[in-house]
Amino acid sequence: QVPGLKEILLMGFYQPHEALSRFLLSAQQEFKIPIRYLQEYAALGTGGGIYHFRDQILSGGAEAFFVLNADVCSEFPLQEMLEFQQRHGDADSFVILGTTANRTQALNYGCIVANTDTQEVQHYVEKPSTFVSEIINCGIYLFTPAIFQHIGEVFQRNQQELVLEESSNGWQRAEVIRLEQDVFTALAGKGKLYVYKTDGFWSQIKSAGSAIYASRLYLNQYSKTHPERLAQNKPGGPIIRGNVYIHPTASIDSSAVLGPNVSIGEGVTVGAGVRLRESIVLHGASLHDHTCVLNTIVGWDSTIGRWARVEGTPSDPNPNDPYAKIDSETLFRDGRLTPSITILGCSVTIPAEVVILNSIVLPHKELSRSYKNQIIL
């Protein structure tokens, strides 16, 4: 949707595999834009990765480029950030997308202190120990090629420090650069860094369970901008409550009750009397008659038997606080599994008439009984 966008580069140090290649190919065909995956030789940090691949980023003569962390969901107001950058500062200024968090949760993020008139970032602190600001870094940036000069200075400094330390693997560690702590902290107050504050939705996706909250945010957005994408109540169709997405190839019995916040993928089968709420059902899954699925992610090609109940516990932000964010819950607390969204990996089979509660089931498992608060390996 950004005019003049020429290329998309995905960066990470994960080994590319068949599923990723297939995704890249289908995305290229759908969006008609070159998409490539660049693999780092090691985890180089948020700044080290783009610095390592700076020649690839600049090869098309880029005037500017966006950097987006992959573990966030948002309205992504990229066009607005471009227009903001053109209005503020010089041609080589950089823009951070910011949003408002509550005072307690702000400590878990990068905090931005900005000039209220110009929005210039005057002070930046990553995960401060005491309150600094309610404006937090969303992990979405607009840079010009000039950013590489600033990252390069950090790289040179790292090299010099490592020479002094006489470290054996210094060349490798010098390339590990964090945009937030190493670059933004130094740029703050120098007239180069600005924050564009968004009132649109934004959330981290730090766990599989937070995907259900992210799905709710996107479905809510669709209800305003793309209502045609959402399912409607029709004669002879299933009962729809709230925002529900159903892939055109899914087969849903007319007596099923779906929603709110349900997303159903390609080729899914939902039987008679099924109740689905606050859940994501991925492609090829099958929910047999009268199953009840709440706060759950159902993996690809999984099967849930008749009259089974699969349920999780949501970890949503405080609904009464407009600035509350989702907490990054740890998997275990006091030696016990924290109650959370139930997750069924791909090709999991749940038998008829069992209850699966607050559990994580790894792929290719065939369960024979009920489970509660378990990770089933």
Buried (B, 14 or more C-beta within 10 A) or exposed (E): EEEEEEBBBBBBEEEEEEEBEEEBEEBBEEEEEEBEBBEBEEEBBBBBBBBBBBEBBEEEEEEBBBBBBEEBBBBBBBEBBBEBBEEBBEEBBBBBBBBBBBEEBBBBBBBBBBEEEEBBBBEBBBEBEEEBBBBBBBBBBBBBBBBBEBBEEBBEBBBEEBEEEEEEEBEEBBBBBBBBBBBBBBBBBEEBBBBBBBEBBBBBBEBBBBBBBBBBBBBBBBEEEEEEBBBEEEEEBBEBBBBBBBEEEBEBBEBBBBBBBBBBBEBBBBBEBBBBBBBBBBBBBBBBBBBBBBBBBBBBBBBBBBBBBBBBBBBBBEEEEEBBBBBEBEEEEEEEBBBBBBBBBBBBBBBEEBBBBBBBBBEEBEBEEBBEBBEBE
